[in-house]
């Protein structure tokens, strides 16, 4: 099964306050054989975090051979079990799998469903990906206003690429009222976090504004 694994940016940092069993401990310590045993036991007892970690274990085992389909289906099964219980990392992961797979697994409607579940819990990566779906019309009617809305939500967590994208939107007036000042604020925030394209855009805008001031 050909899956864009590099595009699936699974959350690595977990909130372990909900459940701190042996499954989590073994997984954190990268004792994956023990984690498989512990996580299976805890997942079958209904732990949403263990179900999510078990899904990760199966997904990580995909290597590109004939066993991949079975491993993938097991991963999907446990991600879904976890997501149905409201575990936001599982909801995001399912959304990304259905959104960014490059084979028969790709399903924009399922991706939209799980992203929308995750954004109900204010999950920034899901907010960003939902914005991308609306910007480019992946599984939905293109809607630049909705894209801008979700990018703005995601930018609250200081994601440099999102701040840059919002800067472009305000700079051009795409989906929002054009506002060069707000655009430059987003470019500045993004630049301060090391996003070079934002630095270049901020520099260019500043030069243009300076020339405009001198001409008047």
Residue pairs with C-beta under 8 A, 6 or more apart in sequence:
1 62
1 68
1 69
1 72
1 103
1 105
2 102
2 103
3 62
3 72
3 97
3 101
3 102
3 103
3 105
4 100
4 101
4 102
5 62
7 96
7 100
8 59
8 93
8 96
8 97
8 100
9 96
9 125
10 56
10 59
10 89
10 93
10 96
11 89
11 92
11 93
11 125
14 24
14 49
14 89
16 24
16 49
18 48
18 49
19 42
19 47
19 48
19 49
19 50
21 38
21 42
21 47
21 50
22 34
22 38
22 42
23 35
23 38
23 39
23 41
23 42
23 43
23 47
23 49
23 50
23 53
23 54
24 49
24 50
24 53
25 38
26 32
26 34
26 35
26 38
26 39
27 35
27 39
27 53
27 56
27 57
32 57
32 60
35 53
35 57
36 54
36 57
38 50
39 50
39 53
39 54
39 57
40 54
41 50
42 50
43 50
43 51
43 53
43 54
43 78
43 81
46 85
48 81
48 82
48 85
48 86
48 87
48 90
49 82
49 87
51 78
51 79
51 81
51 82
51 85
51 87
51 90
52 78
52 79
52 82
52 87
52 89
52 90
52 93
54 78
55 74
55 75
55 76
55 77
55 78
55 79
55 82
55 90
55 93
56 75
58 71
58 72
58 74
58 75
58 78
59 71
59 72
59 75
61 71
62 68
62 71
62 72
62 75
72 105
76 94
76 97
79 90
79 93
79 94
79 97
80 90
80 94
82 89
82 90
83 90
83 91
83 93
83 94
83 114
83 117
86 117
86 121
88 118
88 121
88 123
88 126
91 114
91 115
91 117
91 118
91 121
91 123
91 126
92 114
92 115
92 118
92 123
92 125
92 126
92 129
94 110
94 111
94 114
95 110
95 111
95 112
95 113
95 114
95 115
95 118
95 126
95 129
96 111
96 129
97 105
97 111
98 105
98 106
98 107
98 108
98 110
98 111
98 114
99 106
99 108
99 111
99 115
99 129
99 133
99 138
99 139
100 106
108 133
108 138
108 139
108 140
109 139
111 129
111 133
111 138
111 139
112 130
112 133
112 139
112 140
114 126
115 126
115 129
115 130
115 133
116 130
118 125
118 126
119 126
119 127
119 130
119 150
119 153
122 153
124 153
124 154
124 156
124 157
124 159
125 154
127 150
127 151
127 153
127 154
128 150
128 151
128 154
128 159
128 162
130 150
131 146
131 147
131 148
131 149
131 150
131 151
131 154
131 162
131 165
132 138
132 147
133 139
133 140
134 140
134 142
134 143
134 144
134 146
134 147
134 150
135 142
135 144
135 147
136 142
144 169
144 174
144 175
145 175
145 176
146 175
147 175
148 166
148 169
148 174
148 175
148 176
151 162
151 165
151 166
151 169
152 166
154 162
155 162
155 163
155 166
155 186
158 189
158 193
160 189
160 190
160 193
160 194
160 195
160 198
161 190
161 195
163 186
163 187
163 189
163 190
163 193
163 195
163 198
164 186
164 187
164 190
164 195
164 197
164 198
164 201
166 186
167 183
167 184
167 185
167 186
167 187
167 190
167 198
167 201
168 174
168 183
168 201
169 175
169 176
169 183
170 176
170 178
170 179
170 180
170 182
170 183
170 186
171 178
171 180
171 183
171 187
171 201
171 205
172 178
180 205
180 209
183 205
184 202
184 205
184 206
186 198
187 198
187 199
187 201
187 202
187 205
188 198
188 202
189 198
190 198
191 198
191 199
191 202
